[in-house]
Amino acid sequence: MPNTFQLAGYARTDLMLAYQAGPWKTQLNILNLFNRRYYTGGSASNFNYTLSPGRPLSAQVTVSRQFGT
């Protein structure tokens, strides 16, 4: 029966480190630090059930510079 499936709750741990020197800032984001498997949603129709998995362990680095005052 469509629309009767319930996904389990989840908790995800992210980490952010930043360093600023003068106008320059470097930031590291680590997403899903413990590489937990989780699902953010899904859909169901006539015998076509899909789940949307969450993002696995990943990292993002940002370097920025501030101009002006």
Predicted model as a PDB file, atoms N, CA, C, CB and O in Angstrom, pLDDT in the B-factor column:
MODEL        1                                                                  
ATOM      1  N   MET A   1       0.843  -1.172   0.000  1.00 53.00           N  
ATOM      2  CA  MET A   1       0.000   0.000   0.000  1.00 53.00           C  
ATOM      3  C   MET A   1       0.890   1.238   0.000  1.00 53.00           C  
ATOM      4  CB  MET A   1      -0.960  -0.004   1.216  1.00 53.00           C  
ATOM      5  O   MET A   1       1.692   1.392   0.921  1.00 53.00           O  
ATOM      6  N   PRO A   2       0.792   2.113  -0.970  1.00 56.00           N  
ATOM      7  CA  PRO A   2       1.627   3.314  -1.039  1.00 56.00           C  
ATOM      8  C   PRO A   2       1.413   4.233   0.167  1.00 56.00           C  
ATOM      9  CB  PRO A   2       1.336   4.077  -2.326  1.00 56.00           C  
ATOM     10  O   PRO A   2       0.348   4.242   0.785  1.00 56.00           O  
ATOM     11  N   ASN A   3       2.437   4.989   0.474  1.00 59.00           N  
ATOM     12  CA  ASN A   3       2.420   6.010   1.525  1.00 59.00           C  
ATOM     13  C   ASN A   3       2.245   5.466   2.934  1.00 59.00           C  
ATOM     14  CB  ASN A   3       1.333   6.976   1.250  1.00 59.00           C  
ATOM     15  O   ASN A   3       1.742   6.177   3.804  1.00 59.00           O  
ATOM     16  N   THR A   4       2.645   4.232   3.180  1.00 67.00           N  
ATOM     17  CA  THR A   4       2.552   3.701   4.539  1.00 67.00           C  
ATOM     18  C   THR A   4       3.917   3.344   5.097  1.00 67.00           C  
ATOM     19  CB  THR A   4       1.652   2.482   4.567  1.00 67.00           C  
ATOM     20  O   THR A   4       3.998   2.828   6.211  1.00 67.00           O  
ATOM     21  N   PHE A   5       4.989   3.601   4.366  1.00 70.00           N  
ATOM     22  CA  PHE A   5       6.336   3.281   4.824  1.00 70.00           C  
ATOM     23  C   PHE A   5       6.915   4.469   5.573  1.00 70.00           C  
ATOM     24  CB  PHE A   5       7.245   2.890   3.639  1.00 70.00           C  
ATOM     25  O   PHE A   5       6.792   5.608   5.123  1.00 70.00           O  
ATOM     26  N   GLN A   6       7.545   4.211   6.713  1.00 78.00           N  
ATOM     27  CA  GLN A   6       8.123   5.288   7.505  1.00 78.00           C  
ATOM     28  C   GLN A   6       9.622   5.064   7.628  1.00 78.00           C  
ATOM     29  CB  GLN A   6       7.459   5.369   8.905  1.00 78.00           C  
ATOM     30  O   GLN A   6      10.063   3.973   7.989  1.00 78.00           O  
ATOM     31  N   LEU A   7      10.410   6.099   7.329  1.00 81.00           N  
ATOM     32  CA  LEU A   7      11.855   6.012   7.447  1.00 81.00           C  
ATOM     33  C   LEU A   7      12.282   6.214   8.894  1.00 81.00           C  
ATOM     34  CB  LEU A   7      12.532   7.043   6.541  1.00 81.00           C  
ATOM     35  O   LEU A   7      11.645   6.945   9.652  1.00 81.00           O  
ATOM     36  N   ALA A   8      13.372   5.552   9.259  1.00 84.00           N  
ATOM     37  CA  ALA A   8      13.919   5.708  10.604  1.00 84.00           C  
ATOM     38  C   ALA A   8      14.566   7.081  10.751  1.00 84.00           C  
ATOM     39  CB  ALA A   8      14.944   4.595  10.910  1.00 84.00           C  
ATOM     40  O   ALA A   8      15.035   7.661   9.771  1.00 84.00           O  
ATOM     41  N   GLY A   9      14.589   7.588  11.953  1.00 88.00           N  
ATOM     42  CA  GLY A   9      15.267   8.850  12.217  1.00 88.00           C  
ATOM     43  C   GLY A   9      16.778   8.659  12.126  1.00 88.00           C  
ATOM     44  O   GLY A   9      17.265   7.529  12.147  1.00 88.00           O  
ATOM     45  N   TYR A  10      17.519   9.758  12.026  1.00 90.00           N  
ATOM     46  CA  TYR A  10      18.967   9.658  11.948  1.00 90.00           C  
ATOM     47  C   TYR A  10      19.599  10.915  12.515  1.00 90.00           C  
ATOM     48  CB  TYR A  10      19.425   9.430  10.499  1.00 90.00           C  
ATOM     49  O   TYR A  10      18.969  11.970  12.593  1.00 90.00           O  
ATOM     50  N   ALA A  11      20.850  10.779  12.908  1.00 93.00           N  
ATOM     51  CA  ALA A  11      21.651  11.922  13.335  1.00 93.00           C  
ATOM     52  C   ALA A  11      22.959  11.858  12.557  1.00 93.00           C  
ATOM     53  CB  ALA A  11      21.900  11.918  14.899  1.00 93.00           C  
ATOM     54  O   ALA A  11      23.552  10.790  12.409  1.00 93.00           O  
ATOM     55  N   ARG A  12      23.397  12.997  12.069  1.00 94.00           N  
ATOM     56  CA  ARG A  12      24.624  13.060  11.278  1.00 94.00           C  
ATOM     57  C   ARG A  12      25.569  14.044  11.944  1.00 94.00           C  
ATOM     58  CB  ARG A  12      24.331  13.477   9.801  1.00 94.00           C  
ATOM     59  O   ARG A  12      25.138  15.093  12.421  1.00 94.00           O  
ATOM     60  N   THR A  13      26.857  13.714  11.981  1.00 97.00           N  
ATOM     61  CA  THR A  13      27.856  14.584  12.591  1.00 97.00           C  
ATOM     62  C   THR A  13      28.698  15.226  11.496  1.00 97.00           C  
ATOM     63  CB  THR A  13      28.751  13.795  13.582  1.00 97.00           C  
ATOM     64  O   THR A  13      29.280  14.533  10.662  1.00 97.00           O  
ATOM     65  N   ASP A  14      28.758  16.558  11.503  1.00 97.00           N  
ATOM     66  CA  ASP A  14      29.595  17.310  10.580  1.00 97.00           C  
ATOM     67  C   ASP A  14      30.668  18.034  11.396  1.00 97.00           C  
ATOM     68  CB  ASP A  14      28.742  18.320   9.731  1.00 97.00           C  
ATOM     69  O   ASP A  14      30.499  18.269  12.592  1.00 97.00           O  
ATOM     70  N   LEU A  15      31.765  18.381  10.736  1.00 98.00           N  
ATOM     71  CA  LEU A  15      32.868  19.068  11.401  1.00 98.00           C  
ATOM     72  C   LEU A  15      33.311  20.234  10.530  1.00 98.00           C  
ATOM     73  CB  LEU A  15      34.055  18.097  11.679  1.00 98.00           C  
ATOM     74  O   LEU A  15      33.386  20.105   9.308  1.00 98.00           O  
ATOM     75  N   MET A  16      33.608  21.382  11.160  1.00 98.00           N  
ATOM     76  CA  MET A  16      34.076  22.551  10.430  1.00 98.00           C  
ATOM     77  C   MET A  16      35.295  23.116  11.146  1.00 98.00           C  
ATOM     78  CB  MET A  16      32.955  23.625  10.303  1.00 98.00           C  
ATOM     79  O   MET A  16      35.281  23.323  12.360  1.00 98.00           O  
ATOM     80  N   LEU A  17      36.348  23.361  10.372  1.00 98.00           N  
ATOM     81  CA  LEU A  17      37.553  24.009  10.882  1.00 98.00           C  
ATOM     82  C   LEU A  17      37.820  25.214   9.997  1.00 98.00           C  
ATOM     83  CB  LEU A  17      38.787  23.024  10.906  1.00 98.00           C  
ATOM     84  O   LEU A  17      37.656  25.141   8.779  1.00 98.00           O  
ATOM     85  N   ALA A  18      38.235  26.334  10.610  1.00 98.00           N  
ATOM     86  CA  ALA A  18      38.514  27.535   9.830  1.00 98.00           C  
ATOM     87  C   ALA A  18      39.756  28.212  10.371  1.00 98.00           C  
ATOM     88  CB  ALA A  18      37.315  28.503   9.852  1.00 98.00           C  
ATOM     89  O   ALA A  18      40.050  28.156  11.565  1.00 98.00           O  
ATOM     90  N   TYR A  19      40.487  28.860   9.453  1.00 98.00           N  
ATOM     91  CA  TYR A  19      41.673  29.625   9.814  1.00 98.00           C  
ATOM     92  C   TYR A  19      41.649  30.918   9.016  1.00 98.00           C  
ATOM     93  CB  TYR A  19      42.988  28.814   9.545  1.00 98.00           C  
ATOM     94  O   TYR A  19      41.397  30.902   7.811  1.00 98.00           O  
ATOM     95  N   GLN A  20      41.914  32.056   9.692  1.00 97.00           N  
ATOM     96  CA  GLN A  20      41.912  33.343   9.011  1.00 97.00           C  
ATOM     97  C   GLN A  20      43.236  34.041   9.275  1.00 97.00           C  
ATOM     98  CB  GLN A  20      40.721  34.224   9.476  1.00 97.00           C  
ATOM     99  O   GLN A  20      43.688  34.127  10.417  1.00 97.00           O  
ATOM    100  N   ALA A  21      43.858  34.539   8.205  1.00 97.00           N  
ATOM    101  CA  ALA A  21      45.094  35.315   8.296  1.00 97.00           C  
ATOM    102  C   ALA A  21      44.917  36.543   7.422  1.00 97.00           C  
ATOM    103  CB  ALA A  21      46.353  34.471   7.856  1.00 97.00           C  
ATOM    104  O   ALA A  21      44.908  36.447   6.195  1.00 97.00           O  
ATOM    105  N   GLY A  22      44.779  37.687   8.054  1.00 95.00           N  
ATOM    106  CA  GLY A  22      44.531  38.918   7.300  1.00 95.00           C  
ATOM    107  C   GLY A  22      43.211  38.806   6.560  1.00 95.00           C  
ATOM    108  O   GLY A  22      42.204  38.405   7.143  1.00 95.00           O  
ATOM    109  N   PRO A  23      43.206  39.159   5.272  1.00 95.00           N  
ATOM    110  CA  PRO A  23      41.952  39.103   4.514  1.00 95.00           C  
ATOM    111  C   PRO A  23      41.622  37.700   4.005  1.00 95.00           C  
ATOM    112  CB  PRO A  23      42.022  40.056   3.345  1.00 95.00           C  
ATOM    113  O   PRO A  23      40.559  37.498   3.418  1.00 95.00           O  
ATOM    114  N   TRP A  24      42.502  36.739   4.217  1.00 97.00           N  
ATOM    115  CA  TRP A  24      42.305  35.378   3.705  1.00 97.00           C  
ATOM    116  C   TRP A  24      41.695  34.460   4.751  1.00 97.00           C  
ATOM    117  CB  TRP A  24      43.626  34.800   3.228  1.00 97.00           C  
ATOM    118  O   TRP A  24      42.057  34.510   5.927  1.00 97.00           O  
ATOM    119  N   LYS A  25      40.777  33.631   4.313  1.00 97.00           N  
ATOM    120  CA  LYS A  25      40.145  32.652   5.198  1.00 97.00           C  
ATOM    121  C   LYS A  25      40.092  31.305   4.477  1.00 97.00           C  
ATOM    122  CB  LYS A  25      38.709  33.116   5.626  1.00 97.00           C  
ATOM    123  O   LYS A  25      39.690  31.221   3.316  1.00 97.00           O  
ATOM    124  N   THR A  26      40.502  30.267   5.178  1.00 98.00           N  
ATOM    125  CA  THR A  26      40.422  28.901   4.660  1.00 98.00           C  
ATOM    126  C   THR A  26      39.511  28.106   5.589  1.00 98.00           C  
ATOM    127  CB  THR A  26      41.849  28.237   4.552  1.00 98.00           C  
ATOM    128  O   THR A  26      39.640  28.165   6.812  1.00 98.00           O  
ATOM    129  N   GLN A  27      38.600  27.372   4.993  1.00 98.00           N  
ATOM    130  CA  GLN A  27      37.632  26.609   5.782  1.00 98.00           C  
ATOM    131  C   GLN A  27      37.539  25.184   5.244  1.00 98.00           C  
ATOM    132  CB  GLN A  27      36.238  27.292   5.759  1.00 98.00           C  
ATOM    133  O   GLN A  27      37.473  24.972   4.033  1.00 98.00           O  
ATOM    134  N   LEU A  28      37.535  24.213   6.151  1.00 98.00           N  
ATOM    135  CA  LEU A  28      37.376  22.801   5.814  1.00 98.00           C  
ATOM    136  C   LEU A  28      36.085  22.306   6.456  1.00 98.00           C  
ATOM    137  CB  LEU A  28      38.609  21.953   6.293  1.00 98.00           C  
ATOM    138  O   LEU A  28      35.898  22.438   7.666  1.00 98.00           O  
ATOM    139  N   ASN A  29      35.198  21.739   5.650  1.00 98.00           N  
ATOM    140  CA  ASN A  29      33.964  21.122   6.149  1.00 98.00           C  
ATOM    141  C   ASN A  29      34.040  19.623   5.870  1.00 98.00           C  
ATOM    142  CB  ASN A  29      32.683  21.760   5.478  1.00 98.00           C  
ATOM    143  O   ASN A  29      34.268  19.212   4.732  1.00 98.00           O  
ATOM    144  N   ILE A  30      33.854  18.819   6.892  1.00 98.00           N  
ATOM    145  CA  ILE A  30      33.755  17.370   6.729  1.00 98.00           C  
ATOM    146  C   ILE A  30      32.316  16.998   7.034  1.00 98.00           C  
ATOM    147  CB  ILE A  30      34.770  16.593   7.665  1.00 98.00           C  
ATOM    148  O   ILE A  30      31.819  17.252   8.132  1.00 98.00           O  
ATOM    149  N   LEU A  31      31.652  16.399   6.063  1.00 97.00           N  
ATOM    150  CA  LEU A  31      30.239  16.058   6.178  1.00 97.00           C  
ATOM    151  C   LEU A  31      30.087  14.565   6.433  1.00 97.00           C  
ATOM    152  CB  LEU A  31      29.467  16.472   4.907  1.00 97.00           C  
ATOM    153  O   LEU A  31      30.788  13.751   5.831  1.00 97.00           O  
ATOM    154  N   ASN A  32      29.174  14.211   7.323  1.00 97.00           N  
ATOM    155  CA  ASN A  32      28.915  12.823   7.701  1.00 97.00           C  
ATOM    156  C   ASN A  32      30.207  12.174   8.195  1.00 97.00           C  
ATOM    157  CB  ASN A  32      28.325  12.025   6.506  1.00 97.00           C  
ATOM    158  O   ASN A  32      30.657  11.168   7.647  1.00 97.00           O  
ATOM    159  N   LEU A  33      30.787  12.752   9.217  1.00 97.00           N  
ATOM    160  CA  LEU A  33      32.088  12.373   9.763  1.00 97.00           C  
ATOM    161  C   LEU A  33      32.218  10.875  10.026  1.00 97.00           C  
ATOM    162  CB  LEU A  33      32.337  13.126  11.039  1.00 97.00           C  
ATOM    163  O   LEU A  33      33.281  10.306   9.779  1.00 97.00           O  
ATOM    164  N   PHE A  34      31.182  10.231  10.513  1.00 97.00           N  
ATOM    165  CA  PHE A  34      31.255   8.808  10.847  1.00 97.00           C  
ATOM    166  C   PHE A  34      30.708   7.914   9.738  1.00 97.00           C  
ATOM    167  CB  PHE A  34      30.498   8.542  12.127  1.00 97.00           C  
ATOM    168  O   PHE A  34      30.498   6.718   9.941  1.00 97.00           O  
ATOM    169  N   ASN A  35      30.480   8.501   8.566  1.00 96.00           N  
ATOM    170  CA  ASN A  35      30.030   7.773   7.371  1.00 96.00           C  
ATOM    171  C   ASN A  35      28.796   6.908   7.650  1.00 96.00           C  
ATOM    172  CB  ASN A  35      31.163   6.895   6.838  1.00 96.00           C  
ATOM    173  O   ASN A  35      28.753   5.743   7.253  1.00 96.00           O  
ATOM    174  N   ARG A  36      27.807   7.467   8.323  1.00 95.00           N  
ATOM    175  CA  ARG A  36      26.559   6.750   8.619  1.00 95.00           C  
ATOM    176  C   ARG A  36      25.693   6.630   7.374  1.00 95.00           C  
ATOM    177  CB  ARG A  36      25.778   7.463   9.734  1.00 95.00           C  
ATOM    178  O   ARG A  36      25.640   7.550   6.558  1.00 95.00           O  
ATOM    179  N   ARG A  37      25.026   5.514   7.230  1.00 93.00           N  
ATOM    180  CA  ARG A  37      24.083   5.334   6.127  1.00 93.00           C  
ATOM    181  C   ARG A  37      22.712   5.836   6.595  1.00 93.00           C  
ATOM    182  CB  ARG A  37      24.015   3.822   5.668  1.00 93.00           C  
ATOM    183  O   ARG A  37      22.207   5.412   7.634  1.00 93.00           O  
ATOM    184  N   TYR A  38      22.130   6.730   5.826  1.00 93.00           N  
ATOM    185  CA  TYR A  38      20.817   7.273   6.184  1.00 93.00           C  
ATOM    186  C   TYR A  38      20.081   7.634   4.905  1.00 93.00           C  
ATOM    187  CB  TYR A  38      20.948   8.519   7.123  1.00 93.00           C  
ATOM    188  O   TYR A  38      20.683   7.749   3.838  1.00 93.00           O  
ATOM    189  N   TYR A  39      18.784   7.808   5.026  1.00 90.00           N  
ATOM    190  CA  TYR A  39      17.941   8.134   3.881  1.00 90.00           C  
ATOM    191  C   TYR A  39      17.177   9.415   4.186  1.00 90.00           C  
ATOM    192  CB  TYR A  39      16.961   6.967   3.550  1.00 90.00           C  
ATOM    193  O   TYR A  39      16.617   9.573   5.271  1.00 90.00           O  
ATOM    194  N   THR A  40      17.161  10.328   3.219  1.00 88.00           N  
ATOM    195  CA  THR A  40      16.535  11.628   3.435  1.00 88.00           C  
ATOM    196  C   THR A  40      15.090  11.675   2.965  1.00 88.00           C  
ATOM    197  CB  THR A  40      17.323  12.695   2.733  1.00 88.00           C  
ATOM    198  O   THR A  40      14.387  12.647   3.247  1.00 88.00           O  
ATOM    199  N   GLY A  41      14.637  10.670   2.270  1.00 83.00           N  
ATOM    200  CA  GLY A  41      13.259  10.647   1.793  1.00 83.00           C  
ATOM    201  C   GLY A  41      13.063   9.524   0.795  1.00 83.00           C  
ATOM    202  O   GLY A  41      13.962   8.715   0.564  1.00 83.00           O  
ATOM    203  N   GLY A  42      11.911   9.484   0.222  1.00 79.00           N  
ATOM    204  CA  GLY A  42      11.603   8.453  -0.755  1.00 79.00           C  
ATOM    205  C   GLY A  42      10.262   8.716  -1.393  1.00 79.00           C  
ATOM    206  O   GLY A  42       9.577   9.688  -1.074  1.00 79.00           O  
ATOM    207  N   SER A  43       9.900   7.832  -2.302  1.00 77.00           N  
ATOM    208  CA  SER A  43       8.596   7.953  -2.939  1.00 77.00           C  
ATOM    209  C   SER A  43       8.080   6.559  -3.277  1.00 77.00           C  
ATOM    210  CB  SER A  43       8.676   8.840  -4.214  1.00 77.00           C  
ATOM    211  O   SER A  43       8.846   5.600  -3.374  1.00 77.00           O  
ATOM    212  N   ALA A  44       6.796   6.473  -3.451  1.00 72.00           N  
ATOM    213  CA  ALA A  44       6.172   5.193  -3.762  1.00 72.00           C  
ATOM    214  C   ALA A  44       5.030   5.420  -4.747  1.00 72.00           C  
ATOM    215  CB  ALA A  44       5.660   4.494  -2.472  1.00 72.00           C  
ATOM    216  O   ALA A  44       4.216   6.330  -4.591  1.00 72.00           O  
ATOM    217  N   SER A  45       4.998   4.577  -5.747  1.00 70.00           N  
ATOM    218  CA  SER A  45       3.882   4.548  -6.677  1.00 70.00           C  
ATOM    219  C   SER A  45       3.682   3.095  -7.073  1.00 70.00           C  
ATOM    220  CB  SER A  45       4.138   5.468  -7.934  1.00 70.00           C  
ATOM    221  O   SER A  45       4.278   2.214  -6.454  1.00 70.00           O  
ATOM    222  N   ASN A  46       2.894   2.821  -8.048  1.00 68.00           N  
ATOM    223  CA  ASN A  46       2.553   1.446  -8.415  1.00 68.00           C  
ATOM    224  C   ASN A  46       3.793   0.562  -8.579  1.00 68.00           C  
ATOM    225  CB  ASN A  46       1.746   1.439  -9.703  1.00 68.00           C  
ATOM    226  O   ASN A  46       4.421   0.564  -9.637  1.00 68.00           O  
ATOM    227  N   PHE A  47       4.139  -0.182  -7.546  1.00 68.00           N  
ATOM    228  CA  PHE A  47       5.265  -1.122  -7.532  1.00 68.00           C  
ATOM    229  C   PHE A  47       6.594  -0.461  -7.890  1.00 68.00           C  
ATOM    230  CB  PHE A  47       4.996  -2.259  -8.491  1.00 68.00           C  
ATOM    231  O   PHE A  47       7.492  -1.130  -8.402  1.00 68.00           O  
ATOM    232  N   ASN A  48       6.732   0.818  -7.635  1.00 71.00           N  
ATOM    233  CA  ASN A  48       7.962   1.542  -7.897  1.00 71.00           C  
ATOM    234  C   ASN A  48       8.316   2.313  -6.626  1.00 71.00           C  
ATOM    235  CB  ASN A  48       7.816   2.503  -9.136  1.00 71.00           C  
ATOM    236  O   ASN A  48       7.873   3.445  -6.428  1.00 71.00           O  
ATOM    237  N   TYR A  49       9.115   1.686  -5.774  1.00 76.00           N  
ATOM    238  CA  TYR A  49       9.482   2.283  -4.501  1.00 76.00           C  
ATOM    239  C   TYR A  49      10.940   2.738  -4.571  1.00 76.00           C  
ATOM    240  CB  TYR A  49       9.264   1.280  -3.330  1.00 76.00           C  
ATOM    241  O   TYR A  49      11.816   1.955  -4.938  1.00 76.00           O  
ATOM    242  N   THR A  50      11.199   3.974  -4.228  1.00 83.00           N  
ATOM    243  CA  THR A  50      12.564   4.491  -4.252  1.00 83.00           C  
ATOM    244  C   THR A  50      12.886   5.181  -2.931  1.00 83.00           C  
ATOM    245  CB  THR A  50      12.759   5.466  -5.432  1.00 83.00           C  
ATOM    246  O   THR A  50      12.015   5.781  -2.300  1.00 83.00           O  
ATOM    247  N   LEU A  51      14.147   5.087  -2.526  1.00 86.00           N  
ATOM    248  CA  LEU A  51      14.655   5.786  -1.350  1.00 86.00           C  
ATOM    249  C   LEU A  51      15.745   6.741  -1.807  1.00 86.00           C  
ATOM    250  CB  LEU A  51      15.195   4.784  -0.273  1.00 86.00           C  
ATOM    251  O   LEU A  51      16.478   6.450  -2.752  1.00 86.00           O  
ATOM    252  N   SER A  52      15.849   7.874  -1.140  1.00 89.00           N  
ATOM    253  CA  SER A  52      16.890   8.855  -1.456  1.00 89.00           C  
ATOM    254  C   SER A  52      17.973   8.768  -0.386  1.00 89.00           C  
ATOM    255  CB  SER A  52      16.299  10.308  -1.542  1.00 89.00           C  
ATOM    256  O   SER A  52      17.766   9.220   0.740  1.00 89.00           O  
ATOM    257  N   PRO A  53      19.127   8.193  -0.725  1.00 92.00           N  
ATOM    258  CA  PRO A  53      20.188   8.068   0.286  1.00 92.00           C  
ATOM    259  C   PRO A  53      20.821   9.420   0.597  1.00 92.00           C  
ATOM    260  CB  PRO A  53      21.269   7.085  -0.189  1.00 92.00           C  
ATOM    261  O   PRO A  53      20.857  10.314  -0.249  1.00 92.00           O  
ATOM    262  N   GLY A  54      21.317   9.553   1.825  1.00 92.00           N  
ATOM    263  CA  GLY A  54      22.028  10.763   2.220  1.00 92.00           C  
ATOM    264  C   GLY A  54      23.458  10.724   1.723  1.00 92.00           C  
ATOM    265  O   GLY A  54      23.942   9.689   1.265  1.00 92.00           O  
ATOM    266  N   ARG A  55      24.121  11.850   1.816  1.00 93.00           N  
ATOM    267  CA  ARG A  55      25.496  11.987   1.344  1.00 93.00           C  
ATOM    268  C   ARG A  55      26.449  11.174   2.224  1.00 93.00           C  
ATOM    269  CB  ARG A  55      25.914  13.471   1.326  1.00 93.00           C  
ATOM    270  O   ARG A  55      26.358  11.244   3.449  1.00 93.00           O  
ATOM    271  N   PRO A  56      27.359  10.408   1.622  1.00 96.00           N  
ATOM    272  CA  PRO A  56      28.357   9.686   2.416  1.00 96.00           C  
ATOM    273  C   PRO A  56      29.441  10.643   2.916  1.00 96.00           C  
ATOM    274  CB  PRO A  56      28.990   8.549   1.584  1.00 96.00           C  
ATOM    275  O   PRO A  56      29.368  11.845   2.659  1.00 96.00           O  
ATOM    276  N   LEU A  57      30.430  10.129   3.616  1.00 97.00           N  
ATOM    277  CA  LEU A  57      31.553  10.920   4.095  1.00 97.00           C  
ATOM    278  C   LEU A  57      32.148  11.721   2.938  1.00 97.00           C  
ATOM    279  CB  LEU A  57      32.627  10.011   4.744  1.00 97.00           C  
ATOM    280  O   LEU A  57      32.491  11.158   1.898  1.00 97.00           O  
ATOM    281  N   SER A  58      32.267  13.023   3.122  1.00 97.00           N  
ATOM    282  CA  SER A  58      32.830  13.878   2.087  1.00 97.00           C  
ATOM    283  C   SER A  58      33.434  15.115   2.732  1.00 97.00           C  
ATOM    284  CB  SER A  58      31.755  14.270   1.046  1.00 97.00           C  
ATOM    285  O   SER A  58      33.157  15.434   3.888  1.00 97.00           O  
ATOM    286  N   ALA A  59      34.273  15.811   1.953  1.00 98.00           N  
ATOM    287  CA  ALA A  59      34.934  17.012   2.468  1.00 98.00           C  
ATOM    288  C   ALA A  59      34.816  18.126   1.446  1.00 98.00           C  
ATOM    289  CB  ALA A  59      36.423  16.734   2.801  1.00 98.00           C  
ATOM    290  O   ALA A  59      34.703  17.886   0.244  1.00 98.00           O  
ATOM    291  N   GLN A  60      34.846  19.349   1.953  1.00 98.00           N  
ATOM    292  CA  GLN A  60      34.771  20.544   1.112  1.00 98.00           C  
ATOM    293  C   GLN A  60      35.742  21.570   1.677  1.00 98.00           C  
ATOM    294  CB  GLN A  60      33.307  21.118   1.051  1.00 98.00           C  
ATOM    295  O   GLN A  60      35.734  21.844   2.877  1.00 98.00           O  
ATOM    296  N   VAL A  61      36.575  22.134   0.816  1.00 98.00           N  
ATOM    297  CA  VAL A  61      37.524  23.178   1.229  1.00 98.00           C  
ATOM    298  C   VAL A  61      37.147  24.470   0.515  1.00 98.00           C  
ATOM    299  CB  VAL A  61      39.012  22.769   0.907  1.00 98.00           C  
ATOM    300  O   VAL A  61      36.886  24.473  -0.688  1.00 98.00           O  
ATOM    301  N   THR A  62      37.122  25.564   1.268  1.00 98.00           N  
ATOM    302  CA  THR A  62      36.812  26.879   0.709  1.00 98.00           C  
ATOM    303  C   THR A  62      37.928  27.841   1.098  1.00 98.00           C  
ATOM    304  CB  THR A  62      35.421  27.400   1.210  1.00 98.00           C  
ATOM    305  O   THR A  62      38.332  27.909   2.258  1.00 98.00           O  
ATOM    306  N   VAL A  63      38.416  28.578   0.113  1.00 98.00           N  
ATOM    307  CA  VAL A  63      39.387  29.645   0.358  1.00 98.00           C  
ATOM    308  C   VAL A  63      38.736  30.937  -0.133  1.00 98.00           C  
ATOM    309  CB  VAL A  63      40.781  29.368  -0.374  1.00 98.00           C  
ATOM    310  O   VAL A  63      38.264  31.016  -1.267  1.00 98.00           O  
ATOM    311  N   SER A  64      38.716  31.947   0.740  1.00 97.00           N  
ATOM    312  CA  SER A  64      38.083  33.218   0.367  1.00 97.00           C  
ATOM    313  C   SER A  64      38.965  34.387   0.791  1.00 97.00           C  
ATOM    314  CB  SER A  64      36.679  33.343   1.010  1.00 97.00           C  
ATOM    315  O   SER A  64      39.817  34.268   1.671  1.00 97.00           O  
ATOM    316  N   ARG A  65      38.731  35.513   0.137  1.00 97.00           N  
ATOM    317  CA  ARG A  65      39.464  36.743   0.462  1.00 97.00           C  
ATOM    318  C   ARG A  65      38.449  37.861   0.581  1.00 97.00           C  
ATOM    319  CB  ARG A  65      40.556  37.080  -0.624  1.00 97.00           C  
ATOM    320  O   ARG A  65      37.554  37.995  -0.254  1.00 97.00           O  
ATOM    321  N   GLN A  66      38.595  38.668   1.632  1.00 95.00           N  
ATOM    322  CA  GLN A  66      37.705  39.791   1.857  1.00 95.00           C  
ATOM    323  C   GLN A  66      38.348  41.059   1.294  1.00 95.00           C  
ATOM    324  CB  GLN A  66      37.387  39.951   3.368  1.00 95.00           C  
ATOM    325  O   GLN A  66      39.511  41.346   1.575  1.00 95.00           O  
ATOM    326  N   PHE A  67      37.587  41.817   0.498  1.00 94.00           N  
ATOM    327  CA  PHE A  67      38.072  43.067  -0.085  1.00 94.00           C  
ATOM    328  C   PHE A  67      37.422  44.236   0.632  1.00 94.00           C  
ATOM    329  CB  PHE A  67      37.781  43.127  -1.607  1.00 94.00           C  
ATOM    330  O   PHE A  67      36.279  44.135   1.078  1.00 94.00           O  
ATOM    331  N   GLY A  68      38.126  45.320   0.744  1.00 87.00           N  
ATOM    332  CA  GLY A  68      37.566  46.532   1.352  1.00 87.00           C  
ATOM    333  C   GLY A  68      37.767  46.544   2.845  1.00 87.00           C  
ATOM    334  O   GLY A  68      38.646  45.869   3.381  1.00 87.00           O  
ATOM    335  N   THR A  69      36.929  47.332   3.514  1.00 66.00           N  
ATOM    336  CA  THR A  69      37.078  47.503   4.955  1.00 66.00           C  
ATOM    337  C   THR A  69      36.302  46.513   5.747  1.00 66.00           C  
ATOM    338  CB  THR A  69      36.672  48.854   5.353  1.00 66.00           C  
ATOM    339  O   THR A  69      36.337  46.544   6.977  1.00 66.00           O  
TER     340      THR A  69                                                      
ENDMDL                                                                          
END                                                                             
